Amino acid sequence: MDFDVVIAGGGPVGMTLAVELGLAGVSVLVLEGLTPTRRREVDGPMGARAMNVPTVEHFDRRGLLPAVRKAQQGAPELWGEDENGDAASIGHFSLIFARSSLLDRDDPDLRRVGRRVGGGGFVHRAELVDLLADRARELGVEIRHGMAVTGFDADADGVTVHAGTQRFRAGWLVGCDGAHSAVRRLAGIDFPGVEPEQVSYQAVVELDGDLPGGGFTDTGFYMSIELGEGVRLVGPTEYVSGPVDRDVPVTAELVQETLRRVSGVPVTVTRLHHGSRSTDTTRQAAEYRRGRVLLAGDAAHVHPPFGGQGMNLGIGDAVNLGWKLAATIRGTAAEGLLDTYQRERHPVGKWVQDWAMAQVALLRPDPRSRALREVMRDLLDTADGATYVVKNISGVARTQAPAVVFEDGSRLADHCHDGRPVLVGDAELLGIATKYGIAFVEGPEPLLVRPDGVVAWSGEGDPESVLRQWFCHSFE
């Protein structure tokens, strides 16, 4: 084998997976079709992505949060602050914003994460990828840019990966290569779902004419935000029937025509600085694994961008898959461990898709959808409604590992930097931890935390039986 794992795609998902595998000592090659310069050009000023609570907690567990915070410099603020220093709005459902002041601060999940309830703010995707790539290289991961996967031959023992004229032999291939994944297509994995009914444009422009800040019309909806010095961010969304030609260039003329149709205002786009397109296409791979080929991120699922879930969902895939694939390669995995990747992550992907499609339904211009939208607006104007929505969009409802602080002042996250499981409890558990080669921290509350931050045991039953269930035998 040239490598234990080849990762197709070097975005946030692929690089997160590379770090997780690198921590476990697995040999990894990342093949990314774009150069870093080209990636920044493609992203342009629209490359900022929101981080939710599970993503922030993962980077904290790996000791990467200070670097992430530094990378966030220059990224947009989340929602602005109220007079108490809290986010004035703290998320939305179908563009109906939830007020921070309405949240039930006594909710146990919200109390656990405190001021991080709104997530981790925005970070430019290219900045995040750069810091993850730096960490991956420190761990021995090889990264090649301008080299995309063009084919592969899989057998019972491994995968021969084609990248143009070059060939690489690996034990496993993971497709983190986006919505139009070549790996998924070449593997023959079905990608069922629903066709788009909306097409949205995000453009940084200069305009001639007065345009209100946004609104809903019979043909769609739009937003318009002043960026300064005569430059605006505009986002017209209109309803379509039939397929959307994604190859049509996003030009000033196209943005202008769409903006006029949706807003009803005869503005003129005098200059287009950057433009992109998205739709509400929703699809999920029928299988996240076929033999020695696996999928993660947009290669496994696509959905409308409402709520900023896409990157976070993909990072969650990578974190879940990383330690399981590494244990399988190292021979320390319990039987069937890798199969739990799909069992655990496929339902999460389906939930995010349902959540996003529900928001699309409330944006439709028909009278019934508009009436339902007003009902949802009333619900979000209550403490219970706002708390429920914010807990879900921030990922708080799906996080499990508590923020434990030990007598020596260290935090649980501080003991997770090396990607090993962590056993917390009294001194009697030290022998078990030593036997299995996992981290041990003496503390009052018994816990076994998996490498992905999931609590596998919290004092009920025999901890060693749980260790055997997930880790089979010693990591040594």
Phi and psi in degrees as a GROMACS rama.xvg file:
@    title "Ramachandran Plot"
@    xaxis  label "Phi"
@    yaxis  label "Psi"
@TYPE xy
-75.3777  -37.9522  ASP-2
-145.508  154.225  PHE-3
-69.7505  -41.7685  ASP-4
-137.991  135.156  VAL-5
-107.184  128.79  VAL-6
-106.781  121.404  ILE-7
-89.8473  112.327  ALA-8
110.413  122.947  GLY-9
-115.152  38.2415  GLY-10
-82.4229  -164.865  GLY-11
-58.4255  -35.9974  PRO-12
-71.6113  -49.9547  VAL-13
-61.2204  -39.9106  GLY-14
-72.8291  -35.2999  MET-15
-61.5099  -44.4905  THR-16
-62.6345  -40.3411  LEU-17
-60.8818  -40.8654  ALA-18
-64.3427  -45.192  VAL-19
-60.7648  -43.6593  GLU-20
-69.4436  -37.9694  LEU-21
-62.533  -38.6286  GLY-22
-59.7744  -31.7136  LEU-23
-86.9748  2.80915  ALA-24
80.0634  17.9738  GLY-25
-85.8173  140.847  VAL-26
-82.5576  128.937  SER-27
-134.679  138.816  VAL-28
-119.876  126.357  LEU-29
-103.999  125.29  VAL-30
-110.134  116.327  LEU-31
-122.119  125.022  GLU-32
-68.1124  -28.448  GLY-33
-98.6456  147.549  LEU-34
-77.8383  159.461  THR-35
-56.6557  -38.809  PRO-36
-64.2939  -44.0507  THR-37
-66.4011  -36.1148  ARG-38
-61.115  -43.1383  ARG-39
-65.4249  -36.5512  ARG-40
-66.1034  -41.5075  GLU-41
-65.2622  -43.8142  VAL-42
-66.8644  -42.8566  ASP-43
55.6047  -150.246  GLY-44
-75.6821  -3.409  PRO-45
-95.9848  14.5129  MET-46
-84.911  2.01801  GLY-47
-73.4474  139.117  ALA-48
-130.353  143.527  ARG-49
-81.8749  142.568  ALA-50
-108.154  132.368  MET-51
-94.0494  -179.451  ASN-52
-61.9157  -46.9324  VAL-53
-58.9534  -36.6042  PRO-54
-66.1764  -44.9082  THR-55
-61.305  -43.9898  VAL-56
-65.3103  -35.0194  GLU-57
-64.7063  -48.1749  HIS-58
-62.4608  -33.1366  PHE-59
-64.5482  -44.1141  ASP-60
-62.6071  -27.854  ARG-61
-95.1158  5.89716  ARG-62
73.4391  16.6378  GLY-63
-99.3154  -4.0643  LEU-64
-63.0789  -40.5505  LEU-65
-58.2242  -40.6834  PRO-66
-66.7847  -37.312  ALA-67
-64.5663  -44.1691  VAL-68
-60.0872  -39.5754  ARG-69
-65.1932  -39.562  LYS-70
-66.6379  -21.7573  ALA-71
-76.8174  -11.1988  GLN-72
-61.43  127.149  GLN-73
95.3967  -15.05  GLY-74
-76.5581  156.412  ALA-75
-65.8072  152.156  PRO-76
-70.847  162.818  GLU-77
-73.2877  -71.6981  LEU-78
-132.819  1.77979  TRP-79
84.1888  168.968  GLY-80
-119.425  152.941  GLU-81
-93.2544  -169.606  ASP-82
-67.482  -16.9755  GLU-83
-94.0106  1.27503  ASN-84
84.921  3.77168  GLY-85
-91.8071  159.544  ASP-86
-60.6474  129.362  ALA-87
-64.4211  -48.4054  ALA-88
-114.834  146.494  SER-89
-131.811  36.6173  ILE-90
125.412  171.725  GLY-91
-147.189  160.867  HIS-92
-124.744  112.793  PHE-93
57.9081  39.4623  SER-94
66.371  19.0967  LEU-95
-101.192  112.267  ILE-96
-85.7389  141.67  PHE-97
-94.487  133.013  ALA-98
-85.0147  132.661  ARG-99
-58.3316  -36.1178  SER-100
-65.4313  -16.7106  SER-101
-88.3732  -11.5827  LEU-102
-64.8363  143.725  LEU-103
-82.183  95.3127  ASP-104
-69.498  -10.5852  ARG-105
-88.2031  -4.94567  ASP-106
-58.4849  129.625  ASP-107
-60.7317  -34.853  PRO-108
-68.6597  -41.4236  ASP-109
-68.8943  -36.466  LEU-110
-64.1807  -34.9862  ARG-111
-64.133  -40.3592  ARG-112
-96.4039  -11.8712  VAL-113
58.7484  -130.864  GLY-114
-73.295  -5.03163  ARG-115
-82.8011  5.97761  ARG-116
-56.5437  -33.1243  VAL-117
-79.113  4.57107  GLY-118
93.5955  -158.186  GLY-119
-110.252  16.5791  GLY-120
77.4376  -165.514  GLY-121
-101.509  153.029  PHE-122
-143.051  139.947  VAL-123
-69.8852  131.605  HIS-124
-55.8807  -42.5356  ARG-125
-63.3219  -37.7731  ALA-126
-65.7315  -41.2529  GLU-127
-64.7329  -43.636  LEU-128
-61.7717  -41.2118  VAL-129
-61.244  -44.2991  ASP-130
-71.0378  -35.4842  LEU-131
-67.6993  -38.902  LEU-132
-64.0254  -40.0733  ALA-133
-60.5692  -43.5244  ASP-134
-66.7154  -40.5208  ARG-135
-61.3278  -42.5402  ALA-136
-63.6802  -38.1087  ARG-137
-58.2518  -30.308  GLU-138
-91.0374  6.56218  LEU-139
93.5706  7.90594  GLY-140
-75.0507  136.916  VAL-141
-96.9091  131.64  GLU-142
-123.97  127.827  ILE-143
-123.166  121.07  ARG-144
-95.8981  159.499  HIS-145
68.6396  24.2548  GLY-146
-140.995  104.079  MET-147
-102.613  155  ALA-148
-71.5331  125.851  VAL-149
-113.117  -7.77455  THR-150
177.624  170.517  GLY-151
-161.774  157.293  PHE-152
-124.325  117.715  ASP-153
-106.975  143.554  ALA-154
-140.025  -172.363  ASP-155
-67.0302  -23.121  ALA-156
-101.653  -14.76  ASP-157
170.31  -164.158  GLY-158
-136.185  131.262  VAL-159
-97.2143  113.675  THR-160
-98.1898  131.084  VAL-161
-99.9581  132.209  HIS-162
-131.838  89.1789  ALA-163
65.1371  -123.278  GLY-164
-88.2959  -5.81023  THR-165
-93.6189  153.38  GLN-166
-130.015  140.597  ARG-167
-133.678  132.238  PHE-168
-98.614  127.114  ARG-169
-139.831  159.647  ALA-170
-73.7258  -33.2672  GLY-171
-143.777  151.415  TRP-172
-125.28  129.169  LEU-173
-118.725  121.638  VAL-174
-86.5608  106.968  GLY-175
-117.322  36.5944  CYS-176
-103.034  30.6721  ASP-177
84.3094  -177.152  GLY-178
-60.6558  -32.7836  ALA-179
-100.253  39.0909  HIS-180
-49.1081  121.085  SER-181
-68.9814  -35.3366  ALA-182
-63.2973  -46.0457  VAL-183
-61.4433  -44.692  ARG-184
-64.7288  -46.4364  ARG-185
-67.4403  -29.1167  LEU-186
-77.1298  -11.8358  ALA-187
73.1442  26.8676  GLY-188
-86.1089  126.718  ILE-189
-63.4272  149.393  ASP-190
-134.263  65.3071  PHE-191
-73.9567  159.427  PRO-192
168.014  -153.307  GLY-193
-119.203  147.361  VAL-194
-79.2572  161.301  GLU-195
-73.2697  149.604  PRO-196
-122.196  -3.85645  GLU-197
-130.117  145.142  GLN-198
-128.905  130.745  VAL-199
-118.913  143.871  SER-200
-118.085  136.7  TYR-201
-118.875  118.434  GLN-202
-140.951  141.145  ALA-203
-101.217  117.326  VAL-204
-138.194  167.71  VAL-205
-113.374  134.795  GLU-206
-119.501  149.111  LEU-207
-112.481  111.483  ASP-208
125.689  157.918  GLY-209
-88.6093  129.721  ASP-210
-129.682  122.481  LEU-211
-60.131  168.831  PRO-212
-67.8995  -15.7964  GLY-213
153.445  172.765  GLY-214
166.995  175.174  GLY-215
-109.693  139.768  PHE-216
-132.683  -178.834  THR-217
-71.8383  -16.2742  ASP-218
-104.129  -7.80268  THR-219
159.445  -144.564  GLY-220
-154.651  164.926  PHE-221
-154.259  162.338  TYR-222
-135.732  155.264  MET-223
-146.554  121.11  SER-224
-125.467  128.599  ILE-225
-74.602  124.729  GLU-226
-101.003  -9.71958  LEU-227
108.324  150.013  GLY-228
56.3483  38.8821  GLU-229
78.0438  5.12999  GLY-230
-101.225  136.858  VAL-231
-129.041  150.015  ARG-232
-98.9514  119.246  LEU-233
-119.019  148.473  VAL-234
-143.401  78.8619  GLY-235
-80.273  136.633  PRO-236
-124.842  128.543  THR-237
-128.851  161.201  GLU-238
-89.4356  142.1  TYR-239
-130.333  159.493  VAL-240
-128.368  128.833  SER-241
94.1421  179.174  GLY-242
-68.2682  152.849  PRO-243
-104.223  127.604  VAL-244
-79.777  101.434  ASP-245
-76.0704  -9.45402  ARG-246
-89.9629  -9.03389  ASP-247
-67.7137  126.04  VAL-248
-61.6863  144.015  PRO-249
-85.8742  100.873  VAL-250
-106.59  170.412  THR-251
-60.5217  -39.1352  ALA-252
-65.0406  -40.9662  GLU-253
-66.0744  -43.8939  LEU-254
-63.2726  -42.0688  VAL-255
-62.2197  -48.06  GLN-256
-61.1096  -43.8062  GLU-257
-66.405  -43.0291  THR-258
-62.5999  -40.43  LEU-259
-65.4974  -43.5454  ARG-260
-63.342  -42.9952  ARG-261
-76.8921  -44.0316  VAL-262
-85.4545  -26.5813  SER-263
77.2103  9.02254  GLY-264
-106.655  128.043  VAL-265
-80.3166  57.4357  PRO-266
-76.7359  161.451  VAL-267
-123  127.549  THR-268
-83.352  109.607  VAL-269
-87.2828  -21.5522  THR-270
-157.325  135.595  ARG-271
-108.289  115.83  LEU-272
-84.9837  -38.3092  HIS-273
-161.327  143.166  HIS-274
-146.343  143.64  GLY-275
-144.233  168.921  SER-276
-134.082  144.934  ARG-277
-144.961  161.128  SER-278
-132.3  176.508  THR-279
-98.1878  22.3966  ASP-280
-51.6985  135.31  THR-281
-131.727  117.334  THR-282
-143.641  151.036  ARG-283
-140.43  133.26  GLN-284
-60.9086  135.507  ALA-285
-64.6608  -30.2405  ALA-286
-132.825  136.118  GLU-287
-90.6873  -9.37964  TYR-288
-143.963  134.213  ARG-289
-133.245  104.657  ARG-290
62.3965  -120.657  GLY-291
-98.3227  18.2944  ARG-292
-117.638  130.048  VAL-293
-127.861  160.952  LEU-294
-125.587  148.792  LEU-295
-150.793  156.15  ALA-296
69.8975  -148.288  GLY-297
-63.0414  -19.766  ASP-298
-64.4977  -25.2718  ALA-299
-100.023  -20.4967  ALA-300
-163.646  138.4  HIS-301
-131.218  151.403  VAL-302
-163.524  168.629  HIS-303
-59.7117  153.17  PRO-304
-81.5018  6.99381  PRO-305
-62.1979  130.609  PHE-306
90.0095  -2.05618  GLY-307
62.2672  37.4717  GLY-308
-87.9027  -20.9726  GLN-309
-58.8371  -58.4938  GLY-310
-62.0185  -40.242  MET-311
-64.4971  -40.8678  ASN-312
-62.1989  -42.5876  LEU-313
-66.8099  -40.3031  GLY-314
-62.9533  -38.6373  ILE-315
-59.5606  -39.1585  GLY-316
-59.3067  -49.0383  ASP-317
-62.219  -40.4502  ALA-318
-67.0782  -39.6785  VAL-319
-68.1945  -42.651  ASN-320
-74.7829  -37.1158  LEU-321
-53.039  -55.9368  GLY-322
-70.222  -29.6456  TRP-323
-71.5364  -42.0368  LYS-324
-68.1527  -40.2689  LEU-325
-62.1377  -43.2793  ALA-326
-64.5772  -36.354  ALA-327
-64.049  -43.3078  THR-328
-65.9929  -39.7092  ILE-329
-82.2416  -7.9155  ARG-330
80.2735  17.9817  GLY-331
-106.995  7.86891  THR-332
-83.2809  141.099  ALA-333
-66.8077  157.264  ALA-334
-59.511  130.2  GLU-335
79.5516  7.95089  GLY-336
-58.5551  -43.975  LEU-337
-64.8612  -27.1933  LEU-338
-67.7846  -21.036  ASP-339
-72.8897  -13.9065  THR-340
-60.1979  -52.3209  TYR-341
-67.4195  -40.3686  GLN-342
-60.6746  -34.8303  ARG-343
-88.3622  -37.2558  GLU-344
-92.0931  -29.4751  ARG-345
-60.7412  -45.396  HIS-346
-62.9485  -34.1824  PRO-347
-65.4766  -43.8221  VAL-348
-60.8045  -40.8192  GLY-349
-64.9619  -39.1523  LYS-350
-62.8809  -45.4791  TRP-351
-61.6313  -40.8308  VAL-352
-64.1348  -43.3495  GLN-353
-62.6881  -40.9043  ASP-354
-62.2191  -43.3653  TRP-355
-68.4076  -41.9861  ALA-356
-66.8504  -33.3768  MET-357
-62.6917  -36.7528  ALA-358
-68.772  -36.7149  GLN-359
-61.7249  -41.6016  VAL-360
-60.0232  -36.5204  ALA-361
-75.7899  -9.62108  LEU-362
-93.8399  -5.04494  LEU-363
-65.2066  150.103  ARG-364
-85.9713  -1.59417  PRO-365
-72.8584  156.556  ASP-366
-58.83  -37.7919  PRO-367
-65.5974  -43.6736  ARG-368
-65.8273  -38.5484  SER-369
-66.0845  -36.444  ARG-370
-66.3938  -42.7517  ALA-371
-64.5391  -33.1746  LEU-372
-62.6483  -39.4479  ARG-373
-67.6225  -35.5141  GLU-374
-63.0948  -43.4876  VAL-375
-64.7832  -35.928  MET-376
-62.059  -41.6391  ARG-377
-63.6951  -40.3943  ASP-378
-64.6237  -40.4736  LEU-379
-71.1677  -11.3422  LEU-380
-92.5259  16.1347  ASP-381
-117.691  159.04  THR-382
-63.4041  -43.9358  ALA-383
-64.4659  -44.3409  ASP-384
-65.5253  -46.6897  GLY-385
-63.9691  -41.344  ALA-386
-65.3777  -43.171  THR-387
-60.6716  -48.4355  TYR-388
-65.2963  -46.2177  VAL-389
-65.2667  -39.8666  VAL-390
-59.6407  -35.9519  LYS-391
-81.1049  -44.0756  ASN-392
-71.2628  -26.6566  ILE-393
-84.9642  -9.79223  SER-394
83.4431  0.994315  GLY-395
-59.1256  -37.5628  VAL-396
-66.5342  -15.989  ALA-397
-110.964  1.23708  ARG-398
-88.3567  151.065  THR-399
-128.52  -41.7627  GLN-400
-67.9465  126.653  ALA-401
-74.3919  159.091  PRO-402
-88.5267  73.9214  ALA-403
-77.9792  136.23  VAL-404
-115.528  126.825  VAL-405
-92.4564  170.863  PHE-406
-59.7491  -30.3929  GLU-407
-82.4549  3.47191  ASP-408
90.6876  -8.66237  GLY-409
-76.5153  157.596  SER-410
-108.275  159.432  ARG-411
-54.9818  -41.4536  LEU-412
-59.4789  -31.6822  ALA-413
-65.6456  -22.0822  ASP-414
-95.5182  7.10262  HIS-415
-111.021  7.52214  CYS-416
-62.2741  -31.3138  HIS-417
-89.1057  3.1473  ASP-418
79.0539  10.4557  GLY-419
-89.0505  161.125  ARG-420
-63.6865  155.35  PRO-421
-126.655  126.906  VAL-422
-106.565  125.949  LEU-423
-114.827  137.696  VAL-424
164.614  -163.055  GLY-425
-79.4788  174.156  ASP-426
-61.8462  -22.0748  ALA-427
-64.5277  -21.7341  GLU-428
-85.2548  -8.33109  LEU-429
-60.1442  -39.672  LEU-430
-61.4391  -40.4474  GLY-431
-65.442  -44.142  ILE-432
-61.0496  -41.3377  ALA-433
-64.1609  -40.7065  THR-434
-60.872  -39.9187  LYS-435
-94.1072  0.762697  TYR-436
66.5449  31.7892  GLY-437
-111.583  164.352  ILE-438
-69.4603  144.865  ALA-439
-129.56  136.365  PHE-440
-132.802  127.028  VAL-441
-76.0298  128.099  GLU-442
-160.446  166.446  GLY-443
-76.8244  -27.1019  PRO-444
-106.347  118.262  GLU-445
-69.0349  133.261  PRO-446
-151.025  144.358  LEU-447
-122.385  114.266  LEU-448
-107.016  122.739  VAL-449
-67.1847  164.683  ARG-450
-58.51  -24.6153  PRO-451
-91.3355  10.8617  ASP-452
87.0624  -0.476336  GLY-453
-79.5608  134.26  VAL-454
-78.7778  115.145  VAL-455
-92.3152  -20.7235  ALA-456
-155.465  137.191  TRP-457
-136.322  36.731  SER-458
106.619  -13.1161  GLY-459
-87.8652  122.358  GLU-460
80.6005  -166.482  GLY-461
-87.9267  119.804  ASP-462
-64.3932  -31.5584  PRO-463
-68.6446  -33.1636  GLU-464
-65.5485  -34.5055  SER-465
-70.023  -40.5164  VAL-466
-60.1526  -41.8854  LEU-467
-65.4304  -35.1776  ARG-468
-62.2171  -39.2858  GLN-469
-100.167  -31.6545  TRP-470
-121.214  -5.0027  PHE-471
67.4309  -63.9092  CYS-472
-156.813  -173.048  HIS-473
-54.9782  143.929  SER-474
-77.979  -10.4831  PHE-475
